[in-house]
Amino acid sequence: MKYKILFYSAIILFFGSCVLFLRPVPILPEADNKIYEGFVERIYEVGEYDVVFVLKDTPSRFYINRGAEHGRLNVEDLKTKLIGNKVTIKYPEYWTPLDWNQESIHLAKLEFNGETIYTELTE
């Protein structure tokens, strides 16, 4: 009986952990997103076509998941257009144990001079 309780507890813990670790990034209405403005210091591509933006004076990096896939965003064009310039980033606030201190933040919308460079938000 004691082993049964331990076994079922382990299964519940495992599935609970999976839910915490593997939950998708929420896509919120634009009004519910956090806003960050800053100057672009660096842009690079990493992993599976992810585009990463490093802004001045912030320890966090903002990324567009699979942004460079199928030519959606061109990293070299973004570098030419955005490095050294002020951008507005909108992102959902959420917590995951994989990034508990929010060093890598999923970017939902990127704007430059009133122009939307990227968005995954629906109007």
C-alpha positions in Angstrom: 0.0 0.0 0.0 2.8 2.4 0.9 4.5 1.8 -2.5 1.2 2.4 -4.3 0.9 5.8 -2.7 4.5 6.6 -3.6 4.1 5.4 -7.2 0.9 7.6 -7.7 2.5 10.6 -6.1 5.5 10.3 -8.4 3.2 10.1 -11.4 1.3 13.2 -10.3 4.6 15.0 -9.7 5.9 14.1 -13.1 2.8 15.3 -15.0 2.6 18.4 -12.9 6.2 19.2 -13.7 5.5 18.6 -17.4 2.7 21.1 -17.3 5.0 23.7 -15.7 8.0 23.1 -18.0 6.2 22.5 -21.3 3.4 25.0 -21.2 3.3 27.3 -24.3 3.9 31.0 -24.2 0.5 32.7 -23.9 -0.7 34.9 -26.7 -2.5 37.8 -25.0 -4.5 40.7 -26.4 -2.2 43.6 -27.2 -3.6 45.7 -24.3 -2.6 43.0 -21.8 1.1 42.8 -22.8 4.0 44.5 -21.0 5.8 47.3 -22.9 9.5 47.8 -23.0 11.3 50.6 -24.9 15.0 50.6 -25.5 17.9 50.9 -28.0 18.9 47.9 -29.9 22.5 46.9 -29.2 22.7 43.5 -30.9 20.6 41.2 -33.1 21.5 37.6 -33.8 20.0 34.2 -34.9 20.2 31.2 -32.6 18.9 27.6 -32.6 15.9 26.8 -34.8 15.7 30.2 -36.6 15.1 32.2 -33.4 15.9 35.9 -33.7 17.3 37.5 -30.5 17.4 41.2 -29.7 19.7 42.6 -27.0 18.8 46.1 -25.8 21.1 48.5 -24.1 21.1 48.6 -20.3 18.9 45.5 -19.8 20.0 42.0 -18.7 17.1 40.4 -20.5 17.2 39.3 -24.1 14.0 39.3 -26.2 13.4 36.7 -28.8 11.1 35.9 -31.7 10.6 32.1 -31.8 11.4 30.8 -35.3 11.4 34.4 -36.6 13.9 33.7 -39.4 12.2 30.5 -40.6 11.0 30.6 -44.2 12.4 34.1 -44.7 9.8 35.8 -42.4 12.5 38.0 -40.9 16.0 38.7 -42.3 18.5 39.1 -39.5 20.9 41.2 -41.7 18.1 43.6 -42.7 17.0 43.9 -39.1 20.6 44.7 -38.0 20.9 47.5 -40.7 17.5 49.0 -39.8 17.4 48.6 -36.0 20.9 48.6 -34.4 21.4 51.8 -32.4 17.7 52.8 -32.8 14.9 52.9 -30.2 12.3 50.1 -30.5 9.1 49.3 -28.7 8.7 45.7 -27.6 5.4 44.2 -26.3 5.6 40.8 -24.5 3.4 38.6 -22.3 4.4 38.3 -18.7 4.5 34.7 -17.6 6.8 32.5 -15.5 8.4 29.2 -16.3 11.0 27.2 -14.3 13.2 27.0 -17.4 13.7 30.7 -17.2 12.9 31.6 -13.6 14.7 35.0 -13.7 13.4 36.1 -17.1 16.7 36.4 -18.9 15.1 35.3 -22.2 11.7 37.0 -22.9 9.3 35.9 -25.7 8.6 39.0 -27.9 5.0 39.3 -29.1 5.3 42.6 -31.1 8.2 44.7 -32.3 7.7 48.3 -33.4 10.1 50.9 -34.9 9.1 54.5 -35.7 5.4 53.6 -35.6 5.9 50.7 -38.0 5.2 47.1 -36.9 8.2 45.0 -37.8 6.8 41.8 -36.3 3.6 40.8 -34.5 2.0 37.6 -33.5 -0.9 39.4 -31.9 -4.4 39.3 -33.4 -6.3 42.5 -33.7 
